[in-house]
Amino acid sequence: MRNLIHPKVTLLGAGPGDPELITLKGVLALNKADVVLYDALIDPVLLKHAPKSAIKIFVGKRVGKHSLPQEDTNQLCVSLAKKHGHVVRLKGGDPFVFGRGAEEIEYIEAFGIQTELIPGITSAIAVPASAGIPVTKRGVSESFWVVTGTTTAGELSSDLALAAQSTATVVILMGTKKLPEIVATYQKAGKGNLPIAIIQSGTTREEQITAGYITDISQKALENRVEAPAIIIVGEVVRESLKLAEIYRDVVKYNL
């Protein structure tokens, strides 16, 4: 007798890149998956947490290299849940931080399918931390913004102009292609001497950091061939990284 199917979709945040930074709850969800739909930035080792019998399907996207359109992925979640049972939608970072997680849940629940959201460690905080950059520090930065570098219209978020006028740390996701516009925004705000860092493949073995100031970061990014996936951090907290102390040694002070 065929087992009764109980359709369910779990949206699971895999974290910033390092496969060890997935949550325990996330691992347990993968243990119970009948199907795993995973994105481009997922370390393949995470798929080993799913049963060997589970169906694994790549639905990821990279800049300029789109795979399945979002609508097709949404439909897959529904059809595979109805056919096989528990679908784990494995997404990089946190599904609710520029991950279209809310859109996917709305679509799936419209079909009466049970959903669950398991948060992931967002790269907006974890990637700077891996480079020794605190997004907040007493006496340096009392708040931080997380801004998308590419809106649904393909443009730099207009919020960046507001953020650039503040003393807050600004973390820009999906912004490498918009670096000239980001630089221009800060220069217009009169902050050409503000520290900035670009971190590629943060928290992984391939992590590379390019750091400098608003005035020279474009040239450095060109020389280092910076490309996505990367996160941009702008603000005085960038100076706080011991990894980057050599770059900012002219202003580093030691209290002995």
TAVEN-V116108 format. One record per residue. N is the residue number from 0. PSI is psi in degrees with one decimal (999 if undefined). Layout:
# TAVEN-V116108
N/PSI  N/PSI
This chain:
# TAVEN-V116108
0/132.6  1/136.8  2/144.2  3/131.4  4/131.9  5/94.2  6/133.9  7/142.3  8/125.6  9/121.1  10/118.7  11/124.0  12/122.9  13/-8.8  14/-173.8  15/-7.1  16/-49.8  17/120.1  18/-17.9  19/-7.5  20/9.6  21/151.5  22/159.4  23/-40.1  24/-34.5  25/-42.4  26/-43.0  27/-35.4  28/-42.0  29/-35.4  30/-27.7  31/14.7  32/139.7  33/-28.9  34/140.7  35/121.6  36/116.3  37/152.5  38/175.3  39/-31.8  40/9.2  41/130.2  42/125.7  43/-23.6  44/-25.5  45/-27.4  46/-19.2  47/-16.0  48/-16.6  49/153.7  50/150.3  51/-29.0  52/-13.6  53/143.2  54/127.5  55/123.4  56/126.8  57/124.3  58/23.2  59/171.0  60/144.2  61/163.0  62/121.6  63/-0.4  64/64.9  65/140.1  66/-111.9  67/134.5  68/155.2  69/-39.8  70/-39.6  71/-37.9  72/-42.1  73/-45.5  74/-37.0  75/-42.8  76/-44.4  77/-51.3  78/-39.7  79/-32.7  80/-41.7  81/-32.8  82/-37.9  83/-22.8  84/-109.6  85/112.1  86/126.3  87/116.7  88/102.4  89/114.5  90/148.2  91/150.2  92/-132.0  93/131.9  94/-23.1  95/7.3  96/92.0  97/33.0  98/6.4  99/18.4  100/-41.3  101/-38.7  102/-41.8  103/-43.3  104/-43.2  105/-43.2  106/-48.2  107/-43.0  108/-22.0  109/-18.9  110/8.3  111/19.0  112/134.9  113/138.1  114/157.6  115/141.7  116/122.1  117/109.1  118/154.2  119/162.0  120/117.5  121/139.1  122/-21.0  123/-28.4  124/-41.8  125/-37.6  126/-47.3  127/-40.8  128/-37.9  129/-23.2  130/7.6  131/15.7  132/113.6  133/132.7  134/-22.9  135/149.4  136/133.8  137/129.0  138/-7.6  139/-53.6  140/125.0  141/3.5  142/167.5  143/150.3  144/145.6  145/117.2  146/141.8  147/137.1  148/-15.9  149/109.9  150/178.3  151/-22.9  152/0.8  153/14.1  154/161.8  155/135.7  156/134.5  157/-16.3  158/-22.5  159/-35.9  160/-36.8  161/-44.4  162/-36.7  163/-20.8  164/-9.9  165/176.8  166/7.3  167/155.0  168/138.4  169/123.2  170/123.3  171/120.3  172/146.7  173/45.0  174/6.8  175/-36.7  176/-15.6  177/14.6  178/-44.1  179/-38.4  180/-36.7  181/-46.2  182/-45.6  183/-36.9  184/-43.7  185/-35.6  186/-37.9  187/-31.1  188/3.3  189/30.9  190/47.5  191/-21.7  192/11.0  193/135.6  194/146.9  195/143.8  196/143.4  197/122.8  198/116.7  199/141.6  200/46.7  201/144.3  202/1.8  203/172.8  204/-20.9  205/8.1  206/132.5  207/138.1  208/130.5  209/121.2  210/153.8  211/-139.3  212/164.4  213/-37.7  214/-26.5  215/1.2  216/-31.7  217/-43.9  218/-41.7  219/-40.0  220/-37.2  221/-45.9  222/-36.6  223/2.0  224/50.5  225/133.9  226/166.4  227/153.2  228/132.7  229/154.4  230/139.7  231/130.4  232/126.8  233/130.7  234/167.3  235/-21.6  236/-20.2  237/-32.0  238/-19.5  239/-12.7  240/125.2  241/-28.8  242/-29.0  243/10.3  244/-35.5  245/-37.1  246/-37.7  247/24.2  248/-22.1  249/-18.7  250/0.5  251/131.1  252/135.4  253/127.6  254/104.0  255/999
